[in-house]
């Protein structure tokens, strides 16, 4: 995962944002994966086969993310994961 130094100049802040993104993604996966933190590769492949879609997720961090509190950052990330899930469900 990369957070651009151009937008978030301090490494401490970049790392904080990366941790928040990872944790948010894990939490989102937990909610969609029957309350399990473990990602079963076989189950993932079956889901991808059902969708007939393989994709990567790119999170673009803007400089304004630096101004958000931890709670606001988590809320924004959750909103974006839900938005992505809705788009994914519409295509299947």
C-alpha positions as CSV (number, residue, x, y, z in Angstrom):
1,X,0.0,0.0,0.0
2,X,1.3,3.4,-0.9
3,X,0.2,6.8,0.4
4,X,1.7,9.7,-1.6
5,X,4.3,11.8,0.2
6,X,3.1,14.7,-1.9
7,X,-0.3,14.8,-0.1
8,X,0.7,13.5,3.3
9,X,4.3,14.7,4.0
10,X,5.0,13.1,7.4
11,X,5.7,9.4,7.6
12,X,3.9,9.1,10.9
13,X,0.7,10.5,9.4
14,X,1.0,8.3,6.2
15,X,1.4,5.2,8.4
16,X,-1.6,6.1,10.6
17,X,-3.7,6.4,7.4
18,X,-2.4,3.1,6.1
19,X,-3.3,1.4,9.3
20,X,-6.8,2.9,9.3
21,X,-7.3,1.7,5.7
22,X,-6.1,-1.8,6.5
23,X,-8.2,-2.1,9.6
24,X,-11.3,-0.7,7.9
25,X,-10.8,-3.2,5.0
26,X,-10.4,-6.1,7.5
27,X,-13.5,-4.9,9.4
28,X,-15.5,-4.7,6.1
29,X,-14.3,-8.2,5.1
30,X,-15.2,-9.5,8.6
31,X,-18.7,-8.2,8.1
32,X,-19.1,-9.9,4.7
33,X,-17.2,-13.0,5.7
34,X,-19.4,-14.3,8.5
35,X,-17.5,-12.6,11.4
36,X,-14.2,-14.2,10.6
37,X,-10.9,-12.3,10.3
38,X,-9.4,-15.1,8.3
39,X,-9.8,-14.9,4.6
40,X,-10.3,-18.4,3.2
41,X,-8.6,-18.4,-0.2
42,X,-10.9,-21.1,-1.5
43,X,-14.0,-19.1,-0.5
44,X,-12.6,-16.0,-2.2
45,X,-12.0,-17.9,-5.4
46,X,-15.5,-19.2,-5.4
47,X,-16.9,-15.7,-4.8
48,X,-14.8,-14.3,-7.6
49,X,-15.9,-17.2,-9.9
50,X,-19.5,-16.3,-9.1
51,X,-18.9,-12.7,-10.0
52,X,-16.8,-13.6,-13.0
53,X,-14.8,-10.5,-12.0
54,X,-11.3,-10.1,-10.6
55,X,-10.3,-6.6,-9.5
56,X,-7.9,-4.6,-7.4
57,X,-9.0,-1.8,-5.1
58,X,-7.2,1.5,-5.2
59,X,-7.6,4.0,-2.4
60,X,-6.5,7.5,-3.3
61,X,-5.7,9.5,-0.2
62,X,-6.2,13.2,-0.5
63,X,-4.4,15.8,1.7
64,X,-7.8,16.5,3.5
65,X,-7.5,13.1,5.1
66,X,-4.9,14.5,7.3
67,X,-7.4,16.9,8.9
68,X,-9.9,14.1,9.8
69,X,-10.0,12.6,13.3
70,X,-9.7,8.8,13.6
71,X,-13.5,8.4,13.9
72,X,-14.2,10.6,10.9
73,X,-11.6,8.7,8.9
74,X,-13.2,5.4,9.8
75,X,-16.6,6.6,8.9
76,X,-15.4,7.9,5.6
77,X,-13.7,4.6,4.8
78,X,-16.8,2.6,5.8
79,X,-18.9,4.8,3.5
80,X,-16.5,4.1,0.6
81,X,-16.5,0.3,1.2
82,X,-20.3,0.3,1.2
83,X,-20.3,2.3,-2.0
84,X,-17.9,-0.2,-3.6
85,X,-20.0,-3.1,-2.3
86,X,-23.2,-1.6,-3.8
87,X,-21.5,-1.1,-7.2
88,X,-20.2,-4.7,-7.1
89,X,-23.7,-6.0,-6.3
90,X,-25.2,-4.0,-9.2
91,X,-22.9,-5.6,-11.7
92,X,-23.6,-9.1,-10.6
